[in-house]
Amino acid sequence: MLKTFFVTLLFVSTLFGGELGWNHDYKKALEQAKIEKKDVYMLITSANCRWCRKFEATTLQDEAILQRLNKQYVLLHIDRDEDYMPEHFKKKRVPRHYFLRADGTIIYSFLGYWASEDFISFLDDVDKRRIKQDNK
């Protein structure tokens, strides 16, 4: 009985814990963004990138960042060596971050590993850029 309780508790905590719901298909992520009336956060990494793993293991585990990304964006994770992406996104250096409109237009982009406080600053910059573009 106690074992069942803990297994159930573990299952529920994984459902509601700090997780990001990543898409891995560029076109489907844009379609989802149109339906949900959201923008897209696209993270491009590669399997052998230590800075990508550090970003995933630290910054993307920050609860404030998890909540903000999940609330504001359709999330797209692309492995540059495995997944399809349009040619103009193909760059050698990763991790690479893109914030896109649902039509694929780039709002903002930057490169590299960033600690939580710096990444939050980038999210604020994206918000400002989006508002500025919307008011044109």
A tleap script that builds the chain and sets N, CA, C and O, in Angstrom:
source leaprc.protein.ff14SB
mol = sequence {
  NMET LEU LYS THR PHE PHE VAL THR LEU LEU
  PHE VAL SER THR LEU PHE GLY GLY GLU LEU
  GLY TRP ASN HIE ASP TYR LYS LYS ALA LEU
  GLU GLN ALA LYS ILE GLU LYS LYS ASP VAL
  TYR MET LEU ILE THR SER ALA ASN CYS ARG
  TRP CYS ARG LYS PHE GLU ALA THR THR LEU
  GLN ASP GLU ALA ILE LEU GLN ARG LEU ASN
  LYS GLN TYR VAL LEU LEU HIE ILE ASP ARG
  ASP GLU ASP TYR MET PRO GLU HIE PHE LYS
  LYS LYS ARG VAL PRO ARG HIE TYR PHE LEU
  ARG ALA ASP GLY THR ILE ILE TYR SER PHE
  LEU GLY TYR TRP ALA SER GLU ASP PHE ILE
  SER PHE LEU ASP ASP VAL ASP LYS ARG ARG
  ILE LYS GLN ASP ASN CLYS
}
set mol.1.N position { 0.821 -1.191 0.000 }
set mol.1.CA position { 0.000 0.000 0.000 }
set mol.1.C position { 0.868 1.259 0.000 }
set mol.1.O position { 0.629 2.183 -0.777 }
set mol.2.N position { 1.863 1.289 0.864 }
set mol.2.CA position { 2.761 2.438 0.935 }
set mol.2.C position { 3.546 2.586 -0.368 }
set mol.2.O position { 3.782 3.698 -0.841 }
set mol.3.N position { 3.941 1.464 -0.930 }
set mol.3.CA position { 4.670 1.486 -2.202 }
set mol.3.C position { 3.793 2.095 -3.298 }
set mol.3.O position { 4.275 2.912 -4.084 }
set mol.4.N position { 2.533 1.719 -3.363 }
set mol.4.CA position { 1.603 2.263 -4.351 }
set mol.4.C position { 1.445 3.763 -4.171 }
set mol.4.O position { 1.400 4.509 -5.149 }
set mol.5.N position { 1.359 4.206 -2.923 }
set mol.5.CA position { 1.243 5.635 -2.644 }
set mol.5.C position { 2.451 6.400 -3.196 }
set mol.5.O position { 2.281 7.433 -3.844 }
set mol.6.N position { 3.657 5.906 -2.948 }
set mol.6.CA position { 4.853 6.598 -3.412 }
set mol.6.C position { 4.988 6.571 -4.929 }
set mol.6.O position { 5.438 7.550 -5.525 }
set mol.7.N position { 4.613 5.491 -5.548 }
set mol.7.CA position { 4.634 5.426 -7.014 }
set mol.7.C position { 3.644 6.431 -7.599 }
set mol.7.O position { 3.957 7.124 -8.567 }
set mol.8.N position { 2.448 6.509 -7.010 }
set mol.8.CA position { 1.450 7.477 -7.460 }
set mol.8.C position { 1.949 8.902 -7.254 }
set mol.8.O position { 1.787 9.746 -8.135 }
set mol.9.N position { 2.545 9.176 -6.115 }
set mol.9.CA position { 3.091 10.497 -5.819 }
set mol.9.C position { 4.184 10.864 -6.816 }
set mol.9.O position { 4.227 11.996 -7.296 }
set mol.10.N position { 5.049 9.940 -7.126 }
set mol.10.CA position { 6.104 10.177 -8.102 }
set mol.10.C position { 5.517 10.482 -9.473 }
set mol.10.O position { 5.978 11.398 -10.154 }
set mol.11.N position { 4.510 9.728 -9.882 }
set mol.11.CA position { 3.860 9.948 -11.172 }
set mol.11.C position { 3.224 11.336 -11.239 }
set mol.11.O position { 3.392 12.045 -12.231 }
set mol.12.N position { 2.501 11.724 -10.199 }
set mol.12.CA position { 1.841 13.027 -10.167 }
set mol.12.C position { 2.878 14.145 -10.182 }
set mol.12.O position { 2.681 15.156 -10.858 }
set mol.13.N position { 3.965 13.983 -9.457 }
set mol.13.CA position { 4.989 15.033 -9.423 }
set mol.13.C position { 5.654 15.204 -10.784 }
set mol.13.O position { 6.053 16.315 -11.133 }
set mol.14.N position { 5.781 14.143 -11.552 }
set mol.14.CA position { 6.353 14.293 -12.891 }
set mol.14.C position { 5.376 14.982 -13.830 }
set mol.14.O position { 5.790 15.663 -14.768 }
set mol.15.N position { 4.092 14.810 -13.587 }
set mol.15.CA position { 3.109 15.492 -14.423 }
set mol.15.C position { 3.099 16.996 -14.190 }
set mol.15.O position { 2.940 17.775 -15.129 }
set mol.16.N position { 3.270 17.398 -12.943 }
set mol.16.CA position { 3.132 18.804 -12.598 }
set mol.16.C position { 4.452 19.466 -12.232 }
set mol.16.O position { 4.476 20.642 -11.868 }
set mol.17.N position { 5.530 18.736 -12.322 }
set mol.17.CA position { 6.831 19.299 -11.988 }
set mol.17.C position { 7.332 20.213 -13.081 }
set mol.17.O position { 6.671 20.419 -14.098 }
set mol.18.N position { 8.525 20.762 -12.849 }
set mol.18.CA position { 9.108 21.709 -13.782 }
set mol.18.C position { 9.605 21.041 -15.050 }
set mol.18.O position { 10.773 20.664 -15.144 }
set mol.19.N position { 8.750 20.901 -15.991 }
set mol.19.CA position { 9.101 20.269 -17.259 }
set mol.19.C position { 8.766 21.213 -18.399 }
set mol.19.O position { 7.838 22.017 -18.311 }
set mol.20.N position { 9.523 21.103 -19.446 }
set mol.20.CA position { 9.229 21.845 -20.665 }
set mol.20.C position { 8.704 20.863 -21.695 }
set mol.20.O position { 9.274 19.789 -21.887 }
set mol.21.N position { 7.626 21.227 -22.352 }
set mol.21.CA position { 7.032 20.372 -23.373 }
set mol.21.C position { 7.635 20.673 -24.735 }
set mol.21.O position { 7.078 21.458 -25.503 }
set mol.22.N position { 8.761 20.058 -25.036 }
set mol.22.CA position { 9.486 20.357 -26.268 }
set mol.22.C position { 8.862 19.687 -27.482 }
set mol.22.O position { 8.490 18.515 -27.441 }
set mol.23.N position { 8.756 20.443 -28.550 }
set mol.23.CA position { 8.500 19.910 -29.881 }
set mol.23.C position { 9.855 19.653 -30.516 }
set mol.23.O position { 10.858 20.239 -30.108 }
set mol.24.N position { 9.887 18.782 -31.507 }
set mol.24.CA position { 11.134 18.537 -32.235 }
set mol.24.C position { 10.912 18.654 -33.741 }
set mol.24.O position { 11.772 18.275 -34.536 }
set mol.25.N position { 9.759 19.176 -34.119 }
set mol.25.CA position { 9.402 19.333 -35.523 }
set mol.25.C position { 9.107 20.810 -35.784 }
set mol.25.O position { 8.142 21.361 -35.254 }
set mol.26.N position { 9.935 21.440 -36.597 }
set mol.26.CA position { 9.836 22.874 -36.867 }
set mol.26.C position { 8.453 23.260 -37.381 }
set mol.26.O position { 7.822 24.174 -36.850 }
set mol.27.N position { 7.992 22.574 -38.395 }
set mol.27.CA position { 6.712 22.929 -39.008 }
set mol.27.C position { 5.542 22.735 -38.043 }
set mol.27.O position { 4.636 23.567 -37.992 }
set mol.28.N position { 5.559 21.655 -37.288 }
set mol.28.CA position { 4.481 21.414 -36.318 }
set mol.28.C position { 4.493 22.450 -35.207 }
set mol.28.O position { 3.434 22.852 -34.725 }
set mol.29.N position { 5.671 22.886 -34.795 }
set mol.29.CA position { 5.758 23.911 -33.747 }
set mol.29.C position { 5.150 25.223 -34.234 }
set mol.29.O position { 4.449 25.894 -33.477 }
set mol.30.N position { 5.407 25.597 -35.486 }
set mol.30.CA position { 4.813 26.822 -36.029 }
set mol.30.C position { 3.296 26.697 -36.124 }
set mol.30.O position { 2.573 27.648 -35.824 }
set mol.31.N position { 2.816 25.537 -36.536 }
set mol.31.CA position { 1.367 25.312 -36.598 }
set mol.31.C position { 0.742 25.428 -35.212 }
set mol.31.O position { -0.304 26.053 -35.044 }
set mol.32.N position { 1.389 24.823 -34.227 }
set mol.32.CA position { 0.889 24.885 -32.857 }
set mol.32.C position { 0.881 26.334 -32.358 }
set mol.32.O position { -0.059 26.752 -31.683 }
set mol.33.N position { 1.924 27.097 -32.690 }
set mol.33.CA position { 2.004 28.497 -32.271 }
set mol.33.C position { 0.852 29.310 -32.852 }
set mol.33.O position { 0.300 30.178 -32.174 }
set mol.34.N position { 0.488 29.034 -34.103 }
set mol.34.CA position { -0.642 29.737 -34.719 }
set mol.34.C position { -1.935 29.417 -33.977 }
set mol.34.O position { -2.736 30.308 -33.694 }
set mol.35.N position { -2.131 28.150 -33.669 }
set mol.35.CA position { -3.348 27.722 -32.974 }
set mol.35.C position { -3.424 28.322 -31.574 }
set mol.35.O position { -4.481 28.791 -31.151 }
set mol.36.N position { -2.302 28.306 -30.856 }
set mol.36.CA position { -2.281 28.787 -29.476 }
set mol.36.C position { -2.051 30.294 -29.370 }
set mol.36.O position { -2.077 30.858 -28.277 }
set mol.37.N position { -1.825 30.942 -30.525 }
set mol.37.CA position { -1.550 32.387 -30.545 }
set mol.37.C position { -0.359 32.742 -29.649 }
set mol.37.O position { -0.422 33.642 -28.811 }
set mol.38.N position { 0.727 31.994 -29.863 }
set mol.38.CA position { 1.967 32.194 -29.122 }
set mol.38.C position { 3.116 32.369 -30.115 }
set mol.38.O position { 2.973 32.109 -31.310 }
set mol.39.N position { 4.245 32.811 -29.594 }
set mol.39.CA position { 5.476 32.803 -30.358 }
set mol.39.C position { 6.194 31.491 -30.080 }
set mol.39.O position { 5.725 30.677 -29.285 }
set mol.40.N position { 7.328 31.288 -30.734 }
set mol.40.CA position { 8.091 30.047 -30.612 }
set mol.40.C position { 9.469 30.365 -30.039 }
set mol.40.O position { 10.132 31.307 -30.472 }
set mol.41.N position { 9.891 29.564 -29.057 }
set mol.41.CA position { 11.275 29.594 -28.605 }
set mol.41.C position { 11.936 28.362 -29.191 }
set mol.41.O position { 11.550 27.236 -28.876 }
set mol.42.N position { 12.938 28.570 -30.047 }
set mol.42.CA position { 13.651 27.463 -30.685 }
set mol.42.C position { 15.068 27.414 -30.132 }
set mol.42.O position { 15.826 28.376 -30.250 }
set mol.43.N position { 15.412 26.291 -29.534 }
set mol.43.CA position { 16.746 26.037 -29.025 }
set mol.43.C position { 17.409 25.030 -29.953 }
set mol.43.O position { 16.903 23.926 -30.156 }
set mol.44.N position { 18.546 25.425 -30.514 }
set mol.44.CA position { 19.297 24.527 -31.391 }
set mol.44.C position { 20.542 24.073 -30.639 }
set mol.44.O position { 21.326 24.887 -30.152 }
set mol.45.N position { 20.705 22.763 -30.556 }
set mol.45.CA position { 21.849 22.177 -29.862 }
set mol.45.C position { 22.467 21.095 -30.740 }
set mol.45.O position { 22.020 20.859 -31.863 }
set mol.46.N position { 23.488 20.448 -30.221 }
set mol.46.CA position { 24.032 19.251 -30.858 }
set mol.46.C position { 24.418 18.264 -29.770 }
set mol.46.O position { 24.631 18.648 -28.620 }
set mol.47.N position { 24.506 17.023 -30.127 }
set mol.47.CA position { 24.740 15.956 -29.153 }
set mol.47.C position { 26.074 16.102 -28.427 }
set mol.47.O position { 26.178 15.723 -27.261 }
set mol.48.N position { 27.082 16.637 -29.082 }
set mol.48.CA position { 28.413 16.697 -28.472 }
set mol.48.C position { 28.767 18.079 -27.920 }
set mol.48.O position { 29.948 18.392 -27.770 }
set mol.49.N position { 27.784 18.897 -27.619 }
set mol.49.CA position { 28.013 20.269 -27.155 }
set mol.49.C position { 27.907 20.335 -25.635 }
set mol.49.O position { 26.815 20.189 -25.086 }
set mol.50.N position { 29.015 20.551 -24.957 }
set mol.50.CA position { 28.991 20.603 -23.490 }
set mol.50.C position { 28.255 21.823 -22.961 }
set mol.50.O position { 27.640 21.757 -21.896 }
set mol.51.N position { 28.306 22.955 -23.697 }
set mol.51.CA position { 27.589 24.157 -23.257 }
set mol.51.C position { 26.081 23.978 -23.394 }
set mol.51.O position { 25.308 24.541 -22.619 }
set mol.52.N position { 25.674 23.196 -24.379 }
set mol.52.CA position { 24.247 22.871 -24.526 }
set mol.52.C position { 23.772 22.076 -23.318 }
set mol.52.O position { 22.726 22.374 -22.743 }
set mol.53.N position { 24.554 21.053 -22.932 }
set mol.53.CA position { 24.174 20.232 -21.784 }
set mol.53.C position { 24.145 21.067 -20.506 }
set mol.53.O position { 23.268 20.885 -19.661 }
set mol.54.N position { 25.109 21.985 -20.366 }
set mol.54.CA position { 25.135 22.835 -19.176 }
set mol.54.C position { 23.899 23.736 -19.135 }
set mol.54.O position { 23.292 23.898 -18.076 }
set mol.55.N position { 23.523 24.318 -20.262 }
set mol.55.CA position { 22.338 25.167 -20.331 }
set mol.55.C position { 21.092 24.364 -19.951 }
set mol.55.O position { 20.253 24.836 -19.184 }
set mol.56.N position { 20.979 23.157 -20.489 }
set mol.56.CA position { 19.825 22.301 -20.188 }
set mol.56.C position { 19.798 21.887 -18.717 }
set mol.56.O position { 18.730 21.823 -18.107 }
set mol.57.N position { 20.971 21.606 -18.150 }
set mol.57.CA position { 21.048 21.106 -16.777 }
set mol.57.C position { 20.942 22.207 -15.727 }
set mol.57.O position { 20.644 21.915 -14.569 }
set mol.58.N position { 21.173 23.443 -16.094 }
set mol.58.CA position { 21.150 24.526 -15.112 }
set mol.58.C position { 20.020 25.512 -15.425 }
set mol.58.O position { 19.000 25.526 -14.736 }
set mol.59.N position { 20.194 26.310 -16.430 }
set mol.59.CA position { 19.252 27.389 -16.744 }
set mol.59.C position { 17.854 26.860 -17.009 }
set mol.59.O position { 16.871 27.421 -16.525 }
set mol.60.N position { 17.761 25.792 -17.771 }
set mol.60.CA position { 16.433 25.254 -18.093 }
set mol.60.C position { 15.823 24.435 -16.955 }
set mol.60.O position { 14.776 23.813 -17.130 }
set mol.61.N position { 16.471 24.435 -15.803 }
set mol.61.CA position { 15.896 23.814 -14.613 }
set mol.61.C position { 15.380 24.862 -13.628 }
set mol.61.O position { 14.801 24.520 -12.597 }
set mol.62.N position { 15.592 26.129 -13.947 }
set mol.62.CA position { 15.140 27.230 -13.099 }
set mol.62.C position { 13.618 27.351 -13.210 }
set mol.62.O position { 13.085 27.513 -14.307 }
set mol.63.N position { 12.927 27.272 -12.081 }
set mol.63.CA position { 11.460 27.239 -12.069 }
set mol.63.C position { 10.842 28.488 -12.706 }
set mol.63.O position { 9.842 28.382 -13.417 }
set mol.64.N position { 11.420 29.667 -12.461 }
set mol.64.CA position { 10.880 30.907 -13.047 }
set mol.64.C position { 10.993 30.875 -14.569 }
set mol.64.O position { 10.089 31.323 -15.274 }
set mol.65.N position { 12.091 30.352 -15.061 }
set mol.65.CA position { 12.282 30.255 -16.515 }
set mol.65.C position { 11.334 29.219 -17.102 }
set mol.65.O position { 10.725 29.453 -18.147 }
set mol.66.N position { 11.207 28.075 -16.434 }
set mol.66.CA position { 10.288 27.034 -16.905 }
set mol.66.C position { 8.872 27.582 -17.042 }
set mol.66.O position { 8.212 27.381 -18.061 }
set mol.67.N position { 8.420 28.269 -16.013 }
set mol.67.CA position { 7.055 28.801 -16.034 }
set mol.67.C position { 6.882 29.837 -17.143 }
set mol.67.O position { 5.879 29.826 -17.857 }
set mol.68.N position { 7.840 30.710 -17.283 }
set mol.68.CA position { 7.729 31.769 -18.290 }
set mol.68.C position { 7.753 31.197 -19.707 }
set mol.68.O position { 6.949 31.592 -20.551 }
set mol.69.N position { 8.669 30.272 -19.967 }
set mol.69.CA position { 8.733 29.674 -21.301 }
set mol.69.C position { 7.451 28.916 -21.624 }
set mol.69.O position { 6.892 29.069 -22.710 }
set mol.70.N position { 6.987 28.098 -20.680 }
set mol.70.CA position { 5.764 27.326 -20.913 }
set mol.70.C position { 4.545 28.220 -21.137 }
set mol.70.O position { 3.672 27.885 -21.937 }
set mol.71.N position { 4.482 29.337 -20.448 }
set mol.71.CA position { 3.332 30.235 -20.554 }
set mol.71.C position { 3.331 31.018 -21.864 }
set mol.71.O position { 2.281 31.192 -22.482 }
set mol.72.N position { 4.500 31.491 -22.289 }
set mol.72.CA position { 4.566 32.426 -23.403 }
set mol.72.C position { 4.893 31.808 -24.761 }
set mol.72.O position { 4.628 32.428 -25.791 }
set mol.73.N position { 5.458 30.611 -24.787 }
set mol.73.CA position { 6.003 30.101 -26.045 }
set mol.73.C position { 5.615 28.658 -26.329 }
set mol.73.O position { 5.363 27.867 -25.420 }
set mol.74.N position { 5.577 28.346 -27.591 }
set mol.74.CA position { 5.625 26.967 -28.045 }
set mol.74.C position { 7.113 26.659 -28.089 }
set mol.74.O position { 7.892 27.430 -28.650 }
set mol.75.N position { 7.508 25.550 -27.509 }
set mol.75.CA position { 8.928 25.245 -27.345 }
set mol.75.C position { 9.395 24.238 -28.396 }
set mol.75.O position { 8.773 23.200 -28.621 }
set mol.76.N position { 10.496 24.581 -29.017 }
set mol.76.CA position { 11.037 23.770 -30.108 }
set mol.76.C position { 12.504 23.510 -29.843 }
set mol.76.O position { 13.300 24.445 -29.755 }
set mol.77.N position { 12.866 22.243 -29.715 }
set mol.77.CA position { 14.266 21.855 -29.529 }
set mol.77.C position { 14.723 21.125 -30.784 }
set mol.77.O position { 14.155 20.106 -31.177 }
set mol.78.N position { 15.758 21.672 -31.396 }
set mol.78.CA position { 16.290 21.098 -32.633 }
set mol.78.C position { 17.716 20.630 -32.395 }
set mol.78.O position { 18.543 21.386 -31.885 }
set mol.79.N position { 18.006 19.402 -32.757 }
set mol.79.CA position { 19.382 18.918 -32.795 }
set mol.79.C position { 19.881 19.210 -34.208 }
set mol.79.O position { 19.371 18.649 -35.178 }
set mol.80.N position { 20.865 20.078 -34.321 }
set mol.80.CA position { 21.312 20.532 -35.641 }
set mol.80.C position { 21.795 19.397 -36.543 }
set mol.80.O position { 21.808 19.538 -37.766 }
set mol.81.N position { 22.191 18.268 -35.942 }
set mol.81.CA position { 22.701 17.145 -36.726 }
set mol.81.C position { 21.635 16.109 -37.050 }
set mol.81.O position { 21.860 15.222 -37.874 }
set mol.82.N position { 20.484 16.215 -36.411 }
set mol.82.CA position { 19.448 15.189 -36.550 }
set mol.82.C position { 18.134 15.695 -37.142 }
set mol.82.O position { 17.511 15.010 -37.953 }
set mol.83.N position { 17.718 16.887 -36.740 }
set mol.83.CA position { 16.376 17.360 -37.041 }
set mol.83.C position { 16.354 18.322 -38.222 }
set mol.83.O position { 17.349 18.975 -38.537 }
set mol.84.N position { 15.193 18.391 -38.866 }
set mol.84.CA position { 15.000 19.347 -39.965 }
set mol.84.C position { 14.892 20.763 -39.398 }
set mol.84.O position { 14.271 20.999 -38.362 }
set mol.85.N position { 15.517 21.684 -40.111 }
set mol.85.CA position { 15.308 23.108 -39.853 }
set mol.85.C position { 15.596 23.838 -41.155 }
set mol.85.O position { 16.406 23.380 -41.960 }
set mol.86.N position { 14.944 24.958 -41.364 }
set mol.86.CA position { 15.201 25.724 -42.587 }
set mol.86.C position { 16.670 26.127 -42.689 }
set mol.86.O position { 17.355 26.319 -41.685 }
set mol.87.N position { 17.118 26.244 -43.901 }
set mol.87.CA position { 18.532 26.502 -44.186 }
set mol.87.C position { 19.083 27.728 -43.459 }
set mol.87.O position { 20.221 27.703 -42.990 }
set mol.88.N position { 18.294 28.800 -43.359 }
set mol.88.CA position { 18.821 30.027 -42.757 }
set mol.88.C position { 19.077 29.917 -41.249 }
set mol.88.O position { 19.650 30.835 -40.662 }
set mol.89.N position { 18.670 28.828 -40.618 }
set mol.89.CA position { 18.971 28.606 -39.205 }
set mol.89.C position { 20.206 27.745 -39.003 }
set mol.89.O position { 20.670 27.588 -37.873 }
set mol.90.N position { 20.740 27.190 -40.071 }
set mol.90.CA position { 21.873 26.273 -39.956 }
set mol.90.C position { 23.155 27.059 -39.733 }
set mol.90.O position { 23.689 27.696 -40.641 }
set mol.91.N position { 23.627 26.993 -38.501 }
set mol.91.CA position { 24.859 27.647 -38.071 }
set mol.91.C position { 25.718 26.608 -37.373 }
set mol.91.O position { 25.219 25.588 -36.898 }
set mol.92.N position { 27.011 26.879 -37.318 }
set mol.92.CA position { 27.905 25.903 -36.699 }
set mol.92.C position { 27.904 25.965 -35.180 }
set mol.92.O position { 27.973 24.925 -34.526 }
set mol.93.N position { 27.829 27.142 -34.613 }
set mol.93.CA position { 27.975 27.278 -33.166 }
set mol.93.C position { 26.638 27.113 -32.452 }
set mol.93.O position { 25.616 27.651 -32.880 }
set mol.94.N position { 26.666 26.355 -31.351 }
set mol.94.CA position { 25.498 26.110 -30.522 }
set mol.94.C position { 25.919 26.177 -29.054 }
set mol.94.O position { 27.112 26.060 -28.775 }
set mol.95.N position { 25.022 26.356 -28.125 }
set mol.95.CA position { 23.578 26.469 -28.298 }
set mol.95.C position { 23.190 27.810 -28.914 }
set mol.95.O position { 23.794 28.845 -28.632 }
set mol.96.N position { 22.188 27.762 -29.745 }
set mol.96.CA position { 21.678 28.949 -30.424 }
set mol.96.C position { 20.200 29.074 -30.069 }
set mol.96.O position { 19.460 28.090 -30.075 }
set mol.97.N position { 19.790 30.282 -29.764 }
set mol.97.CA position { 18.442 30.561 -29.291 }
set mol.97.C position { 17.745 31.486 -30.287 }
set mol.97.O position { 18.285 32.523 -30.672 }
set mol.98.N position { 16.540 31.096 -30.698 }
set mol.98.CA position { 15.730 31.932 -31.583 }
set mol.98.C position { 14.345 32.094 -30.967 }
set mol.98.O position { 13.763 31.151 -30.431 }
set mol.99.N position { 13.844 33.303 -31.060 }
set mol.99.CA position { 12.463 33.594 -30.701 }
set mol.99.C position { 11.785 33.997 -31.993 }
set mol.99.O position { 12.192 34.953 -32.653 }
set mol.100.N position { 10.741 33.252 -32.348 }
set mol.100.CA position { 10.105 33.380 -33.656 }
set mol.100.C position { 8.629 33.704 -33.523 }
set mol.100.O position { 7.981 33.336 -32.543 }
set mol.101.N position { 8.114 34.393 -34.518 }
set mol.101.CA position { 6.668 34.538 -34.674 }
set mol.101.C position { 6.139 33.206 -35.202 }
set mol.101.O position { 6.909 32.354 -35.643 }
set mol.102.N position { 4.845 33.039 -35.153 }
set mol.102.CA position { 4.229 31.795 -35.630 }
set mol.102.C position { 4.425 31.602 -37.132 }
set mol.102.O position { 4.273 30.489 -37.634 }
set mol.103.N position { 4.764 32.682 -37.862 }
set mol.103.CA position { 5.040 32.552 -39.294 }
set mol.103.C position { 6.513 32.282 -39.584 }
set mol.103.O position { 6.909 32.205 -40.747 }
set mol.104.N position { 7.332 32.137 -38.534 }
set mol.104.CA position { 8.748 31.844 -38.696 }
set mol.104.C position { 9.655 33.068 -38.714 }
set mol.104.O position { 10.876 32.927 -38.785 }
set mol.105.N position { 9.081 34.263 -38.650 }
set mol.105.CA position { 9.874 35.486 -38.623 }
set mol.105.C position { 10.655 35.561 -37.308 }
set mol.105.O position { 10.108 35.305 -36.235 }
set mol.106.N position { 11.926 35.911 -37.404 }
set mol.106.CA position { 12.765 36.000 -36.210 }
set mol.106.C position { 12.477 37.301 -35.462 }
set mol.106.O position { 12.542 38.388 -36.036 }
set mol.107.N position { 12.161 37.173 -34.183 }
set mol.107.CA position { 11.984 38.321 -33.298 }
set mol.107.C position { 13.339 38.709 -32.709 }
set mol.107.O position { 13.711 39.882 -32.666 }
set mol.108.N position { 14.069 37.678 -32.253 }
set mol.108.CA position { 15.319 37.917 -31.536 }
set mol.108.C position { 16.112 36.626 -31.545 }
set mol.108.O position { 15.533 35.539 -31.536 }
set mol.109.N position { 17.444 36.737 -31.562 }
set mol.109.CA position { 18.277 35.539 -31.473 }
set mol.109.C position { 19.575 35.869 -30.758 }
set mol.109.O position { 20.022 37.016 -30.745 }
set mol.110.N position { 20.168 34.848 -30.167 }
set mol.110.CA position { 21.468 34.995 -29.522 }
set mol.110.C position { 22.117 33.624 -29.410 }
set mol.110.O position { 21.482 32.597 -29.648 }
set mol.111.N position { 23.375 33.628 -29.048 }
set mol.111.CA position { 24.192 32.422 -29.043 }
set mol.111.C position { 24.735 32.168 -27.654 }
set mol.111.O position { 25.039 33.109 -26.920 }
set mol.112.N position { 24.857 30.902 -27.288 }
set mol.112.CA position { 25.640 30.528 -26.133 }
set mol.112.C position { 24.893 30.058 -24.912 }
set mol.112.O position { 23.664 30.064 -24.840 }
set mol.113.N position { 25.711 29.647 -23.945 }
set mol.113.CA position { 25.213 29.274 -22.627 }
set mol.113.C position { 24.998 30.554 -21.838 }
set mol.113.O position { 25.830 31.461 -21.868 }
set mol.114.N position { 23.887 30.621 -21.138 }
set mol.114.CA position { 23.601 31.765 -20.279 }
set mol.114.C position { 23.030 31.266 -18.975 }
set mol.114.O position { 22.145 30.411 -18.960 }
set mol.115.N position { 23.546 31.807 -17.863 }
set mol.115.CA position { 23.011 31.485 -16.544 }
set mol.115.C position { 21.598 32.061 -16.439 }
set mol.115.O position { 21.198 32.889 -17.257 }
set mol.116.N position { 20.859 31.627 -15.448 }
set mol.116.CA position { 19.447 31.992 -15.302 }
set mol.116.C position { 19.195 33.488 -15.339 }
set mol.116.O position { 18.337 33.949 -16.093 }
set mol.117.N position { 19.926 34.258 -14.538 }
set mol.117.CA position { 19.659 35.696 -14.481 }
set mol.117.C position { 19.920 36.378 -15.820 }
set mol.117.O position { 19.220 37.324 -16.180 }
set mol.118.N position { 20.910 35.911 -16.553 }
set mol.118.CA position { 21.186 36.473 -17.875 }
set mol.118.C position { 20.116 36.062 -18.879 }
set mol.118.O position { 19.692 36.871 -19.705 }
set mol.119.N position { 19.680 34.812 -18.811 }
set mol.119.CA position { 18.653 34.332 -19.730 }
set mol.119.C position { 17.342 35.078 -19.491 }
set mol.119.O position { 16.638 35.412 -20.444 }
set mol.120.N position { 17.013 35.339 -18.238 }
set mol.120.CA position { 15.806 36.118 -17.932 }
set mol.120.C position { 15.910 37.507 -18.546 }
set mol.120.O position { 14.920 38.044 -19.045 }
set mol.121.N position { 17.098 38.088 -18.513 }
set mol.121.CA position { 17.313 39.389 -19.146 }
set mol.121.C position { 17.046 39.312 -20.650 }
set mol.121.O position { 16.459 40.229 -21.224 }
set mol.122.N position { 17.477 38.220 -21.286 }
set mol.122.CA position { 17.183 38.034 -22.711 }
set mol.122.C position { 15.678 37.906 -22.943 }
set mol.122.O position { 15.150 38.458 -23.908 }
set mol.123.N position { 14.993 37.184 -22.067 }
set mol.123.CA position { 13.538 37.056 -22.202 }
set mol.123.C position { 12.870 38.425 -22.106 }
set mol.123.O position { 11.918 38.704 -22.833 }
set mol.124.N position { 13.365 39.274 -21.214 }
set mol.124.CA position { 12.838 40.641 -21.109 }
set mol.124.C position { 13.094 41.417 -22.407 }
set mol.124.O position { 12.229 42.159 -22.873 }
set mol.125.N position { 14.285 41.240 -22.983 }
set mol.125.CA position { 14.608 41.903 -24.250 }
set mol.125.C position { 13.688 41.444 -25.378 }
set mol.125.O position { 13.273 42.244 -26.216 }
set mol.126.N position { 13.374 40.153 -25.390 }
set mol.126.CA position { 12.462 39.616 -26.407 }
set mol.126.C position { 11.085 40.248 -26.249 }
set mol.126.O position { 10.460 40.636 -27.236 }
set mol.127.N position { 10.608 40.352 -25.003 }
set mol.127.CA position { 9.307 40.975 -24.756 }
set mol.127.C position { 9.284 42.412 -25.284 }
set mol.127.O position { 8.323 42.822 -25.934 }
set mol.128.N position { 10.331 43.166 -25.006 }
set mol.128.CA position { 10.413 44.553 -25.477 }
set mol.128.C position { 10.428 44.613 -27.000 }
set mol.128.O position { 9.746 45.444 -27.600 }
set mol.129.N position { 11.196 43.741 -27.616 }
set mol.129.CA position { 11.283 43.714 -29.079 }
set mol.129.C position { 9.945 43.360 -29.692 }
set mol.129.O position { 9.540 43.957 -30.690 }
set mol.130.N position { 9.241 42.376 -29.094 }
set mol.130.CA position { 7.927 41.951 -29.594 }
set mol.130.C position { 6.932 43.108 -29.512 }
set mol.130.O position { 6.201 43.369 -30.468 }
set mol.131.N position { 6.904 43.795 -28.380 }
set mol.131.CA position { 5.993 44.930 -28.200 }
set mol.131.C position { 6.304 46.024 -29.214 }
set mol.131.O position { 5.394 46.601 -29.810 }
set mol.132.N position { 7.580 46.308 -29.408 }
set mol.132.CA position { 7.993 47.325 -30.367 }
set mol.132.C position { 7.552 46.963 -31.794 }
set mol.132.O position { 7.071 47.818 -32.538 }
set mol.133.N position { 7.721 45.689 -32.164 }
set mol.133.CA position { 7.315 45.237 -33.495 }
set mol.133.C position { 5.798 45.284 -33.645 }
set mol.133.O position { 5.291 45.640 -34.709 }
set mol.134.N position { 5.074 44.929 -32.591 }
set mol.134.CA position { 3.609 44.949 -32.658 }
set mol.134.C position { 3.051 46.349 -32.820 }
set mol.134.O position { 1.981 46.538 -33.398 }
set mol.135.N position { 3.779 47.329 -32.310 }
set mol.135.CA position { 3.306 48.715 -32.363 }
set mol.135.C position { 3.689 49.433 -33.661 }
set mol.135.O position { 3.338 50.598 -33.844 }
set mol.136.N position { 4.386 48.771 -34.539 }
set mol.136.CA position { 4.758 49.408 -35.829 }
set mol.136.C position { 3.598 49.430 -36.772 }
set mol.136.O position { 3.724 49.922 -37.894 }
savepdb mol mol.pdb
quit
